[in-house]
């Protein structure tokens, strides 16, 4: 079971979920706390940082759910060695 956990740790979906979560959190905080009226005016009245941040957090949750529902499967059989196969 230890090998399965170690393989799952390096699953690309986990890395992507973490990246989306970090960037989404940063954008959400920027959208809530640091958006000025001038920024809103440039974006046509839409708080782009807030909505993109929320979207990225949702994508991160979907990736994490995907990892949880369909975990990485590690093959348990050993590959055959070439020296054991018959020549020819």
Residue, then its C-alpha position, 0 to 999 in steps of 0.5 A: x500500500x505504501x507504493x500506491x500512495x507514493x505513486x499517487x503523490x506524483x500524479x499530475x492531477x494532484x499537482x494541477x489541483x494544487x496549482x489551480x488552488x494556489x492561484x485561485x486563492x490568490x486571485x480571489x483574495x486580490x478580487x475581494x480586497x485589492x480591486x479598485x473602482x478603476x480596475x472595475x471600470x477597465x473590465x466593464x464592471x466585472x470583477x475579473x480577478x474574483x470570478x477567475x479565482x473562484x473558477x480556478x478554485x472550483x477546477x482545483x476541487x474537480x481535479x481533487x475529486x477526480x483523483x479521489x474517485x479514480x486513483x492512480x493504479x500501479x501494475x503489480x505484475x513484474x515485466x518478463x525479462x528478455x533472457x527468459x524468453x525463447x529466442x526467435 
